Amino acid sequence: MHITEVIRIARQAEMEGRIKIPKVCSTEELLQIAQPLLCELEPPKPNVPKEEHYVSASYRYVDELHKIPAAPSDKLLITVATGDEHERLLGLSGYYMERYARRIGADFIALTGVTQDWWGLEKFRVGQFVARYRRTLFLDVDVLVREGSPDLFRLVPEGMIGIHDDYPHSVAIAGNDDWMKLVRDHLHQSQQVPLWNPETLLNTGVVVLDRMHADIYQPMRRPFPGHHCDEQFWIERQASRYPSYKLPSEFNTQWYWPDFEERCHTAWFVHLANCPPHERFKLMCRKAEEHDNYRPVDARIP
C-alpha cells in the first residue's frame, strides 16, 4: 500500500478516536500504530486500466521560447502551473521561486495555461527550455522554497542530474515495491520498450539539469495507462542514461512522509507531493508563514 493511503487511513482513524498519533512520528512508529488498521482491510486490487482505456493523447509541441528574457542568464528556474488550482498555488510559490532565482542569478519562467489533453504531459514542456540554458532547475508548482536556501547549482556537479530518491521512504511504508513494478511494467509495455525496474523512485518535482539532459523530457509516443506516476517513471527511465547526484532530503521534503512536520524544521524545499488538492493551498500558506512570516494579499487563510 502506498504511503499516501496509509496516512489517509491513520488520520481518519485518529479523527474517529480509534488511535492517537504523536505530533512527531517517524515512519516506523506510524507503521506500528497503523498496523492493526491495515490488517482489517481487504487486500487492495491493482488499479491499472485495460488497454482499451489507455490515454490516447499524444504530446503537442508548443513553441514557448519567446518567454526567455531578451538578455537571458545561463541559468534557469522553471515551473509548470496549468489549471486554476495550480495557478493559484503559483501565486504563492512563484513569489518564493522568483526570489530564489534572483539570488542565485537565474531567470525565472512559469509555464501556465493548458496545452495538453492529459495533465501529466504538461511537464514535458520544459524540455525546450532545458536545451537553451547551460543549467536548469525544475520545480513542481507545489514546492515552497525557504529564504536562505543554498544554491543547488553549486551543490550539484555539472554533468550530473540532481534528483531525490524516494525509494527508501516508499518501501518503508508499503513494505515492498510491488506497486512501482506494476505501474512501470504497464507503462513500459504500452511503449513497447524493455521492462525496467530499478530499486529507485526518482522524484521529478525537484530536478537540476544541464543542457545535455534535455532529452529526458522526450514524451511517450504511444497510448499509455494514465497512472499518476506515468510521467515520472518515463522521465526517470530516460534520466537513467546519465549519472545522477542524489539530492539530500532537505531539498525535497515531501508531504506524504510520516515525519513531514518534523522534517519541515530543517527543510529548504518543502514539497506538498500527494497532498489532497483541497488542502494544498491552505497548507502552503501556513508553511510560508512558519518559514518567512510572509502572507501575500491573495493568499489569506480563510
C-alpha positions in Angstrom: 0.0 0.0 0.0 1.3 3.4 -0.9 2.3 5.8 1.9 -0.4 8.3 1.0 -3.1 5.7 1.6 -1.6 4.7 5.0 -1.6 8.3 6.1 -5.2 8.8 5.0 -6.3 5.7 6.9 -4.4 6.7 10.0 -5.7 10.3 10.0 -9.3 9.1 9.5 -8.9 6.7 12.4 -7.5 9.4 14.6 -10.4 11.7 13.8 -12.7 8.8 14.8 -10.9 8.5 18.1 -9.7 5.0 17.3 -5.9 5.8 17.5 -3.7 8.6 18.7 -0.8 9.8 16.5 2.0 11.7 18.2 2.8 15.2 16.8 6.3 14.0 16.0 6.1 10.5 14.4 8.7 8.6 12.4 7.8 6.3 9.5 8.4 3.2 11.7 6.2 4.5 14.5 3.4 5.3 12.1 3.5 1.8 10.6 3.4 0.3 14.1 0.4 2.4 15.0 -1.4 1.8 11.8 -0.7 -1.9 11.5 -3.9 -3.1 13.3 -5.9 -0.9 10.9 -4.2 -2.2 7.8 -4.9 -5.8 8.9 -8.6 -5.1 8.9 -8.5 -4.1 5.2 -9.1 -6.4 2.3 -6.0 -6.8 0.0 -6.1 -3.9 -2.5 -6.7 -4.7 -6.1 -4.3 -3.2 -8.7 -5.9 -0.1 -10.3 -4.4 -0.4 -13.8 -6.7 0.4 -16.7 -7.2 -2.1 -19.5 -5.5 -1.3 -22.8 -8.7 -0.1 -24.4 -8.9 2.6 -21.7 -5.4 3.9 -22.2 -4.7 7.6 -22.6 -4.5 8.1 -26.3 -3.5 11.7 -26.2 -0.2 12.5 -27.9 2.1 15.3 -26.9 1.6 18.6 -28.8 4.7 20.7 -29.1 4.1 24.4 -28.5 6.9 26.8 -29.1 7.2 28.9 -26.0 10.8 30.1 -26.3 9.5 33.7 -26.6 9.2 33.6 -22.8 13.0 33.6 -22.5 14.2 37.2 -21.5 15.8 39.4 -24.1 19.1 39.3 -22.1 19.0 35.8 -20.6 21.2 34.3 -17.8 22.8 31.0 -18.5 20.8 29.5 -15.6 17.0 29.0 -15.4 14.5 28.1 -12.7 11.3 26.9 -14.3 7.9 25.6 -13.2 4.6 24.5 -14.8 1.2 25.6 -13.4 -1.8 24.5 -15.5 -5.4 24.9 -14.4 -7.0 27.1 -11.8 -5.7 25.1 -8.8 -2.1 25.1 -9.9 -2.2 28.8 -11.0 -3.5 29.7 -7.5 -0.5 27.8 -6.0 1.8 29.7 -8.3 0.5 33.0 -6.9 2.2 31.9 -3.6 5.0 29.5 -4.5 6.1 31.6 -7.5 6.9 34.5 -5.2 9.5 32.4 -3.4 10.8 30.7 -6.6 11.4 34.1 -8.2 13.1 35.5 -5.1 15.4 32.4 -5.0 16.1 32.7 -8.8 17.2 36.3 -8.4 19.6 35.4 -5.6 21.3 32.6 -7.5 21.5 34.6 -10.7 18.9 32.6 -12.7 16.0 33.5 -14.9 12.5 32.5 -13.7 9.9 31.2 -16.1 6.4 29.9 -15.1 4.6 28.0 -17.9 0.8 28.4 -17.5 -2.2 27.5 -19.5 -3.4 24.1 -20.6 -1.7 22.8 -23.7 -2.2 19.0 -23.4 -5.1 16.6 -23.2 -3.6 14.8 -20.2 -2.2 16.8 -17.3 1.0 14.7 -16.9 2.1 15.7 -20.4 2.4 19.3 -19.4 5.7 18.7 -17.6 7.4 17.8 -20.9 7.0 21.4 -22.0 10.2 22.3 -20.1 12.5 20.3 -22.4 12.8 23.0 -25.0 14.0 25.4 -22.2 16.5 22.9 -20.8 18.0 22.7 -24.3 18.6 26.5 -24.3 20.2 27.1 -20.9 23.5 25.9 -19.6 21.9 24.8 -16.3 18.2 24.4 -15.3 16.4 23.8 -12.0 12.8 22.5 -12.5 10.4 22.7 -9.5 6.9 21.5 -9.2 4.5 24.4 -8.5 3.7 22.9 -5.1 7.3 23.4 -3.9 7.9 26.1 -1.4 11.5 27.5 -1.4 12.6 28.8 2.0 14.5 32.0 2.4 18.3 31.4 2.6 18.1 28.1 0.6 21.6 27.1 -0.7 22.3 27.4 -4.4 21.5 24.0 -5.9 23.7 24.8 -8.9 26.7 24.9 -6.6 25.7 21.7 -4.9 25.1 19.5 -8.0 28.2 18.9 -10.1 27.9 19.8 -13.8 27.2 16.8 -16.0 25.0 15.1 -13.4 21.3 15.2 -12.8 20.4 16.3 -9.3 17.3 14.5 -8.1 15.9 13.0 -4.9 15.4 9.2 -4.5 12.1 8.4 -2.7 12.6 4.7 -2.8 13.5 4.2 0.9 10.5 6.3 2.0 8.0 4.5 -0.1 9.3 0.9 0.6 9.4 1.7 4.3 5.7 2.4 4.2 4.4 -0.1 1.7 6.7 -2.9 2.8 7.7 -3.6 -0.8 8.0 -2.0 -4.2 5.3 -4.1 -5.8 3.2 -1.1 -6.8 6.1 0.5 -8.6 6.8 -2.7 -10.6 3.2 -3.0 -11.6 2.9 0.6 -12.8 6.3 0.6 -14.5 5.6 -2.7 -16.3 2.3 -1.5 -17.7 3.8 1.8 -18.8 6.8 0.1 -20.5 4.7 -2.5 -22.2 2.5 0.3 -23.6 5.5 1.9 -25.1 6.9 -1.4 -26.4 10.2 -0.9 -24.5 12.1 -3.5 -22.4 10.8 -3.8 -18.8 13.0 -1.9 -16.3 12.5 -2.0 -12.6 15.4 -0.4 -10.6 15.4 0.0 -6.9 14.9 3.7 -7.2 12.0 6.1 -7.2 13.3 9.4 -8.5 11.0 12.3 -7.7 10.7 14.6 -10.7 9.4 17.5 -8.6 12.9 19.0 -8.0 15.4 18.4 -10.7 18.8 20.0 -11.6 19.8 19.6 -15.2 22.4 20.7 -17.8 21.7 21.4 -21.4 22.9 17.9 -22.3 20.0 16.4 -20.3 17.2 18.0 -22.3 16.2 14.7 -23.9 14.9 13.2 -20.6 11.8 15.3 -21.4 11.0 13.4 -24.5 7.3 12.3 -24.0 5.7 9.0 -24.5 4.9 8.2 -28.2 2.1 5.6 -27.8 -1.1 5.4 -25.8 -0.3 4.8 -22.1 -2.2 3.7 -18.9 -2.5 7.2 -17.5 -1.4 6.4 -13.9 -0.5 9.5 -11.9 3.2 8.3 -11.9 3.5 7.6 -15.6 5.2 10.9 -16.5 7.6 10.5 -13.5 8.5 6.9 -14.4 9.1 7.8 -18.0 11.3 10.7 -17.2 13.2 8.5 -14.6 13.8 5.9 -17.3 15.3 8.4 -19.7 17.3 10.1 -16.9 19.0 6.7 -16.1 21.2 7.2 -19.1 23.1 9.9 -17.2 24.9 9.9 -13.9 22.8 11.3 -11.0 23.5 13.2 -7.9 21.1 12.2 -5.1 19.7 15.3 -3.5 19.6 15.4 0.3 16.0 15.2 1.7 16.2 18.8 2.8 15.9 19.8 -0.9 12.7 17.8 -1.4 10.9 17.3 1.9 7.6 15.8 0.9 4.1 15.9 2.5 3.5 12.2 2.2 6.3 11.3 4.5 5.0 10.4 8.0 7.7 12.6 9.6 6.9 15.5 7.3 6.2 18.0 10.0 9.3 17.2 11.9 11.5 17.4 8.8 10.0 20.8 7.8 12.0 22.4 10.6 15.3 21.7 8.6 13.9 21.7 5.1 15.0 24.1 2.4 12.4 23.0 -0.2 9.0 21.9 1.1 7.2 19.8 -1.4 3.5 19.1 -1.0 3.6 15.9 -3.0 0.4 13.8 -2.8 -1.3 16.4 -0.6 -5.0 16.4 -1.3 -5.9 19.3 -3.7 -8.4 20.8 -1.2 -5.8 21.0 1.5 -2.7 22.0 -0.6 -3.2 25.8 -0.9 -4.1 26.3 2.7 -1.1 24.2 3.9 1.3 26.1 1.7 0.0 29.4 3.2 0.7 28.0 6.7 4.2 26.8 5.8 5.0 30.1 4.2 4.0 31.9 7.4 6.0 29.5 9.5 9.2 29.9 7.5 9.1 33.5 6.5 6.3 35.2 8.3 5.0 36.3 4.8 1.4 36.2 3.6 0.6 37.8 0.2 -2.8 39.6 0.0 -4.2 37.0 -2.4 -3.2 34.0 -0.2 -5.0 34.8 3.0 -6.2 31.8 5.0 -10.0 31.6 5.4 
